[in-house]
Amino acid sequence: MRRNLLPVAALLLGTLFLFLGNGLHGLLLPVRGAVEGYSNEVLGLLGTSWATGFVIGCFAAPKLVMRVGHVRAFSTFVSLIAVIALLTGIVVDAHWWVLLRAITGFCTAGTSMIVESWLNERATNESRGMIFSLYISITLLGVVGGQMMVGVFDPETTILFMICGIVYCFAIMPTTMSTAATPQPLKSVKIDLPNLYRNSPVSFIGILLIGIANGAYGTLGAVFGTRAGLDAGTIAIMLSVTIFLGALMQFPAGKLSDRIDRRYVLAALSLLAALAALILLIFRPTDPGMMILFVAIYGAAANALYPIAVAHANDFAGADEFVKVSGGLLLLFGIGTIIGPTLGGPVMTLMGPYALFAVTAFAHLTLSAYAIYRSRLRAAIPAADRDNMPNLPISASPMGTAESLSLDPRATPLPDHDGQEPAAGEEVRT
C-alpha cells in the first residue's frame, strides 16, 4: 500500500485542499446570498450556472489542457477559482455571482480532469481500486470539511471568502512541486444517448431524475435551512450528514442490488427518499433535531441511487463499454443538475422553503414508479451473470469526468506503464 500511495500522495493532498475550498465556497454563497435577501430564483441559478459551466468544461477543458500542459493548466484553473472566491466576497452582487459561478464550474471540470488523469497515470490494475476509493473518500472529506467551516466564522463577513482563497492556493502547491511525470493526454468519450436509452431506459430516465433531485437539494438545501430559521452551523451539519449517510448507505444498498433486481432497489430507495421529503413538506418541522433527522433519512436514500443506476446500465452493456455508458450517464446527471435548481427556486418562492422537497419528492416518486413499470417489461439479468458492484464510495454529488471513470475498477484493464503493447487477447483501455 505504501509503495502504491507514495507516488500520488502529493496529488491527493492537493485534491483535499481543492475540495475543502469547493465545499466551503459552495455552501457559503447560498448562505450569504440568503442573508443578503437574494431571491430563491437567483440562489437556484447559482447551482444551475455552476453545473452548466461544469458540463461545458468536460467538453472544452481538455483542449485547453492539451495546448498548455497539465501543470500550467491546473495552476491556471485553480488560481482562477481562488480569484473568483475572493471576488465574490468583495463584489456582493447576485448577477456577478451567477456569472462567476459558471466560470468556477468550468474550471472545476478542468481541475478534476487533470487530477484524475494524473492518478490514472500512476495507477496499476492492482492499485486502481484502492486509489479510486481513496480519491473519492478524500473528495467527500474535503467537501464536508469545507462545509463545516461555515459554522465556525460569521458568513456575513469576508473572512470565509478569504479562507477560500487561501485554501485554493494551498491546493496548487503539491501539484506544482511534484516531480511525477506529466500525465498522458486527456481522453474523450464518445457519447451516444439514443443507444444509452435503448440499453437501459431505467438508468437513462433515472439518472436524469436523480440529477434533478440532487441538483435541487444540493444547491438549495442551504437556502431551505436559512429560510427555515437554522443558523449556519446547523445548516452545515445538516448538509454534511446527508453526504456521510449517503456514502454509508451505498454499501448495503449495493450488496442488495447484487442479489435482486436492481430496479426494485432503485424503486425502494426512491420511495424512501420521497416519503422523507413528503414528511418534511407536509408537517414542516421547526425543531432542528427533527429537521436534521428526516433530511438525514432523505440523504441516505437519495444519495445511494446513482451508483446502483450506473451498475444497472452496465448489466446490459458490453464488458468494454463501462466508460462510454457511464460517460453518458454523467452527462445526463449534469443536465438534471442544471434543471433541478432552476425548478426549485421558483417553487420555493411560490410555496415556501419546505416546497424544495416537493421537487425532490416528485422526481423520486417518478423514478420509483418508472422502475417498477420497466421491471414488468424486461427481465433482470440473473445475479450470477452480473458483475458485482465494487465496494467504493461514490460522491453524493457525482459530477465526475471521463478520467474518473477510467480509474473505476469496473473499467477495462489499464495498459502497462512501460508503454509495451499488451499480450495477445489482452484488453486495452481506450
N, C-alpha and C positions, 0 to 999 in steps of 0.2 A: 504493500500500500504506500509506504514512504517513497519508494522508487517511482511509483506512478504519479504521486501528488506533487513532488518537488518541482517538476518542470512547469506545473501550472499554478503553483502557489501564489506567485506574484499577480498573475492574471485574475485569480479568484479573489484575492484581496482587493484589487481594483474594482471588481464586479460588486463586491459587498458595499463599497463606498458609493458606487454608481446607483445601486438600488436603494441605499439609505436616502440618497438625495431624491430619487424618484418617489419613494413612499412619503417623504416629508413634503415635497412640493405638491404632489398630487392631492394630499389631504388639506394642506394649508390654503390653497387657492379657494376651494368651495367654502371652507370655514370663514376665511377672511371676507370672501365675497358676500356671504350671508350677513355678516356683521355690517358690511358696508351698505346693505339694503338692495343688493342686486336681485333682479327677478329670478324666479325659478327657470324661466326660459334661457336667460343668459348663463346661469350656472350650468344648465344642461348642455349648452353649447360648448362649454369648456371641455367636456368629455367627448362630444361629437368632433370638435376641432382636433383634439389630440389623436383620436382614433383615425380620422381622415388623414392626418399627417403621417401616422404610422403606416397605414396601408400604402400610401403613395411611396413612402420611404422604402418599403420592402421591394418595390419595383425599380426605383430610381437610384437609391443609395449605392447599390453595387457598382454602378457605372462610375460614380464619383470615387469610390474606393480603388477601383482599377486604375484610375488616372493618376492618383497621388500616392497610393500605397496605404497599407493598413494602419501603420503607426501615425502617420500625419493625419489621415482621415479621422482616426479615433480621437486624437488630440483636438482636432478642429471641432468635431461634433460635441465632445464633452465641454470644451471651452464655450461653445455657443450656448449649450444648455445652461452652464453656470452664469453666463452673461444675462440670459433671459430670466433666470431665477432672481438675480439681483434687480433687473429692470422691473419685474412685477412687484417688487417691494417699493421701488422708487416711484413708478408710474402706476398708481392705483386707479385704473380706468378699465371698465368692462370690455370695451371694444378692443383695446390693445391686448388685454389678457387673452381674449379669444383668438386673435391673430397669432400672438406669440406662442400660444399653446399648440397650434398646428406645427410650428417650427420645431418645438420640443418633441412632438410625436415623430416627426421626420427624422430628427437627429437620434432619437431613441432607437428607431429601427436600424439606423446605421451602426450605432454602438453595439447593439445586440448581435447584429450580423458579424461584426468584427470579433467580438469576444467568442462567439460560438464557433466561428471558423478557426480561430486560434486554438480553442480546445479540441476541435476535430483534428487539427494538425498534430497535436500531442497525444491523442488517444490511440489506443490499440483496441482490437476486438475484445481482449481480456479486460481492459480497464474502462471501456466505454461506459458500461452501466454504472460503475462507481463514480466516474467523473460526471456523468449526466445527473445522477442523484444528488451529488454534492453541489453541482451548479444550480439546480432547481431549488435545493434547500437554502442555499445562500441567497438566492433572489427573494425567497419567502421571508427569511430572517431580515434581509435588508429592508424590504417594504414595511414589514411590521415594526422594525426598529425605528424607521423614519416616521411612521405614523405616531408612534408613542412619544416622539419629541414634541409633537404639537401640544401635548398636555403639560409639558414642562415649562414652556415660556408663553407669554401673552401673545396670541396671534394678531392682536391689534397693533403691535409694534413691528418694527422692521427687523428685529433680531433673528427671527426664524428664517427670513429670506436671506440674511447674511450667512447664517449657518448652512443653508442650502448651497450657497456659492462656495463656501469653504469645503464642504463635503465633496462636491463635484471636483474641486481642484485636487483633493487627495486621490480621487479615482483615476486621474491622469497619470500620477507618478509611477505606480508599479509597472504599468504597461510601457511607458516611455523608457524606463530604466531596465526593462527586461532584456536579456541577451538571447532570448529564444529566436529561432529563425522566423522570418516573416511567413505567414500562412500562405497557402495556395490561393489562387483566385476564387472569389465567391462564386457559388453555384446558383444557377437559375433553375426553377422548377416549372415545367410546362403544366399548366392547369387547364383541365377540361371539365367544366362544371356540368354540362349535359350528361357526360359519361359518368360523372360522380353521382348524379341523381339516379341514373339507371342502376348504378352499382348498389346504392343504399339510400332509398328515399327517406328512411327514418333518420339516418345520420345527417343527410343534407338539410332537411327541414329542422331537425332537432338542434343542430349546431347553430343555425340562424336564430332560432328562438332562444337558445342558451345565451347567445351573444346579446340579444335584445335585453334579456333579464339581467345578465351580469353587467352589461354596459349601463343600464339604468341605475341599478343599485350601486355599482362601483363609483359612478360619478356623483349621484345624488344622495347616497347614503349619509354623507356628512351634512348635506343640506337638510335632509329629513331630521337628523339629530338636532341640528341647530334650531330649526323651526319648532321641534317638539320640546324645546327647553333644556336640552342637555348641554353641559359645559364641554369645552374642547377635550379635556382629559377623558371624560366618559365616552365621547364620540370615538376617540382613538381606540379605546378598549373595545367598544362595540365592533368597529370595523376589523380590528386585529383578531378578535375571537372568531369571526366568520372565516378568516383565512386559515387559521390554525385548525379549526374543526373540519373545514372543508378538506384540508390536506390529510388529516387523520381518517376521515370517513372513506377516503379512496381505497384504503387497504381492504376493509371488509366488503365494501361495495364491489371492488374489482374481483375479489375472490368469489363472491356470489355470482357475478356475471360470467365467470369462467365455467360455472356448473349448470346454470339455467339460461334460458333465452335472455340475451342482454336487453331486449326490448321490454321485458317485464321489469327488469331492474330500473331501466330508464323511466318507465311509467310510474313505478312505485316511488322513486326518489322525487320525481317531478310533482307527484301528488302530495308528498310530504312537504315539499317546499311551498306548494300552493296553499296548503292548509295553514301553515305557519304564517304565510303572508296574509291570508284572509282573516285570521285571528287578529293580527295587527291592524288590518284595515277596518274590521267591524267593531272591535272592542276598544281600540285606540288607548292602550295602556299608557299611563303617565309616570308610573313608578319606574325608575331607571333599571332596577333589577329585573322586573318582568319584561321590560322592553328588550334588554340585552338577552334574556332567556329565549324569547321567541325569535329574535334576529339570529341568535346562535343556531337554533334548530334550522331556520331557513338557510343559513350559510352552509351548514354541514351537508344538507341535502343538495342545494343548488350547485355548490362548487365541486361536487363529486360527479356531476353529469358528463362533463366534457371528455375525460379520458375513456369513459365507457362508450360514448358515441363514436369516438375515434376507433376504438377496438372493434365495434360492431361493423363499421365501414370496411375495416381491413379483413374481417372474416370473409367478406365476399370479393376481396381483391386478390390479385396475384402476389406471390411472395416478394416480388421485387418492386411492388407498387406502393410501398408504405410512404415514402417521401412524397410521391406525386399525389396520393389520396389525401394525406394529412396536410399537404400544402394547400389543396383546395378547400379543406375544412377550415384552415386558419384564415383564408380569405373570407369565407362565409361568416366566421366568427367576427372578423373585423367589420364586415358590413353590418352585422347585427349590433355590434358595439357602437356604430355610428347612429343607428336607428333608435336604440334604447333611450339614451339621454334626450334625444330630440322629442320623443313622445312623452317621456317622464316629466319634463319641465312644465309644459302646458297643463298636463293632467293634475300635477300638484297645485298649480295656480288655481285651477277650477274647483278642486275638491279638497284641498288641504294637504299637508305634508304626508299624512298616512296613505294618501292615494298613490304614492310611489309603489306601494305593494299591490295596487290594482293592476299596474302594468306587469309586474313580475308574475302575479298570480295568473293573469290571462295567458302569458307566454308559457308557463309551466303546465297549466291545465290543457292547453292546446297540444303541447308536446306529449303529455300523458295519454290523451285521447288518440292522437295520431299513432303513437307507438302500439297501442292495443289494436287499433284498426289494422295496421300493417301486419301485425303478428298473425292475423286471420287470413292474410293473402299469400304469405310466403313462409315456408317452414324455416326454422332456425338451422344454422349449421350445427351438426352434432358436436357436443362438447369435446369428444375425443379428436375431432378434426380441426379444432381451433387452436391457434397459438394463445397460450395463457398470457394475460396482461402482466407485464413486469411490475414488481412492487416498487414503483417510482412515484414520488410526489409530483403532482402537476400543479403549476401555479394556479391560484384561484382566478386569476385573470390571464388566461393562456394566450396572450398576444405574443406569439413567437415568430421565428423566421425559419426559412428553409435550412439554415445551418444547424439549428437546434434539432430539427428532425433527423439529420444525419447522425447526430450523437445518440439518438434513442436506440437501445439495443434491438428494437423491432425492425430497424433499417437493415439493408443488406450489408454484408461484411465490408469492413474498411480494407483498402489495399495496403500492402506492406509499405512502411515508411521509407524503405531504402530505394523506392522507386522501381523495383523489379516488377516484371509482368507476373500476374498470378498464374498458378499452375492450371493445367487443363481441367476444365469443368468447374473451376472456382469462380464464384460470382464476384463482380466488381461493382462498387458503388458508382452511380452516375449522377 
